Amino acid sequence: MSHILLIEASARKNRSLSRELAQRFVSAWNSQAPGDPIVRRDVGSTSPPAIDENWISAAFKPAEARSAAENQALELSDELIAEVLQADILVVATPMYNYGMPAALKAWFDQVIRVNKTFTFDLARGDEPIEPVQSGKTLVMLTTAGEGGLLGSYAAHKNHLHPHIIEASRLLGVDRHETIHIEYQEFGDQRFADSQAKAIAAIAPLVDHLLETSSCPNA
């Protein structure tokens, strides 16, 4: 059994391509493994708050030293982190906004990447003092973009979405990642139609692959 955490980050409730990909992923997974739990967290509709000075102060204090107000400041963070720690597969369904993450998705990452909860920090490790608490998780990125050429092509240098998600997710215990991407949305031409069709067609094989590898102890 795999535990899936699905993060949806589009500000759109309707006509959202990333939400469509997410729903297709969920449907494909449920058809193959109906007993697997899927937790959905819609940060696009209800964004986590940005971290502030009170949050930072509370997060870097031992739990026993926090005030009631500081514990309250971390309540949502604790809830979101519990979802991450429970998950085997993180699915992030998001559009690209201005060549990077939507603000709501960045706010989610800021809430869940937390010292002594999802990562540890030890200067004795030298120049790489940060280590994730967990490992072995898989990240699935279901992404959309208005332009094209952002994945390993002529406009790849503009793509700050995928590298940021991958690097941030490493601190959540992600060891491998998969990407399904729709591009050329704003052009609305044949390139967009082909990209959308290719992305939709890739979902079922990806689900099959993830189910196969998750059932193999040495995968």
Phi, psi and omega in degrees: 000136176249140173261125184247134171246117181255121177253121178250128191240000182290138174288343179275136169268329179246151178061025179269119179289324180292323176293324177297316178299319180298316181294322177295322177297312180300315180297317179295319180293314181299327180290331181266324184221071187297342181272353183284131180287136176235116176262127180251128178237110184266089180279342177293325179272323180230093185285136170298150178291153173294144177291149181227187184298321179296319179298312182298316180300317181292318184295330183266007175260147170300147184304322183289346181262357183278149173279171177299321180294323179290320176298322178295323180296337183257004184301311180295318178303315179300318180296315181293320179296321178301322177295319180295313183297331181282337189277144169264327182234125174260123177248118180248112179255112188208145168279165169268123175247119178052042175072012179212201181286148163300149181302324181295323179290319176299320178298322177296312179301319180296329180284330186260341176272100190220134184300137179066008174242305177246346174212159175243157182229122182216114182295343177294346178277359178084225185284353178234073186282349185265132174225136176292149178289321181251171175208171174087004180279156175246138176253130172244121178256119175250102193233158180222152179211149180285329180262183180232175177074020187272346179252092174069027181229207190295337180249019184299331181293343178275348187277100175255003181283300185295313179300323181292314179298316182298312183292319179294321181292336176302325180285352176260004178099014180280128178251338181215157182217154177230149182228132167237127193223136172250134179227175180067024183301318184288342178280323178064023183259196183295329178298319177294313180300318180293319180295317180296314181297320179296319180295314180298318181293337183278346187292308182300314177298325178294316178300315178302316181297316181294319178295321179294314183286329179289338179272354180260117186296338181257011183288000000 
